[in-house]
Amino acid sequence: MTAGTPHWFTSSYSDNGGDCVEVATNLAAAHGTVPVRDTKSPDGPTLTLPVHAFASFVAGVKAGEFDVL
């Protein structure tokens, strides 16, 4: 694996129900981005987010902003 190669992982909080995403945070420092992809489609498209946008999303998840009532 090179410094520019994504190291994909799925959250340990994932319930393995098939609706998971993978992220590659190893590129954040060098490239300023966090790639995200669908676990079911590893050869499919990748959404590349700026680090600040990904951090805001994670903070929102932790704060319960996306919880379904």
C-alpha positions in Angstrom: 0.0 0.0 0.0 1.4 3.4 -0.9 0.7 6.7 0.9 -1.9 7.6 -1.7 -3.8 4.3 -1.5 -7.0 4.3 0.6 -7.0 1.9 3.6 -10.7 1.2 3.8 -12.5 0.3 7.0 -16.1 -0.1 8.2 -17.0 1.4 11.6 -17.1 -1.0 14.5 -20.6 0.3 15.2 -21.8 -1.1 12.0 -24.4 -3.8 12.6 -23.5 -5.6 9.3 -27.1 -5.2 8.1 -25.9 -4.3 4.6 -26.4 -0.5 4.8 -22.8 0.3 5.6 -20.2 2.6 4.2 -16.4 2.4 4.3 -14.0 5.3 4.9 -10.3 5.8 4.3 -9.1 8.3 6.9 -5.5 7.5 6.2 -5.6 10.1 3.4 -6.8 13.0 5.6 -3.4 14.4 6.6 -1.7 14.1 3.2 -4.6 15.0 0.9 -7.1 16.8 3.1 -9.8 14.4 2.0 -11.7 11.4 3.3 -13.0 9.0 0.7 -16.3 7.2 1.4 -17.8 4.3 -0.5 -20.6 1.8 -0.3 -19.5 -1.5 1.4 -21.6 -3.5 -1.0 -20.0 -1.9 -4.1 -16.2 -1.6 -3.5 -15.6 -1.1 -7.2 -18.4 1.5 -7.5 -18.1 5.3 -7.1 -16.3 7.0 -4.3 -17.4 10.2 -2.6 -14.5 12.3 -1.6 -15.2 14.7 1.2 -13.0 17.6 2.6 -11.7 16.7 6.0 -13.8 19.5 7.7 -17.0 18.3 6.1 -16.4 14.7 7.2 -15.5 15.9 10.7 -18.8 17.9 10.9 -20.7 14.9 9.7 -19.2 12.6 12.4 -19.8 15.3 15.1 -23.5 15.5 14.0 -23.8 11.7 14.2 -22.3 11.6 17.7 -24.7 14.5 18.7 -27.7 12.5 17.5 -28.6 15.1 14.8 -29.5 12.3 12.3 -31.4 10.0 14.7 -34.8 8.9 13.5 -37.6 9.4 16.0 
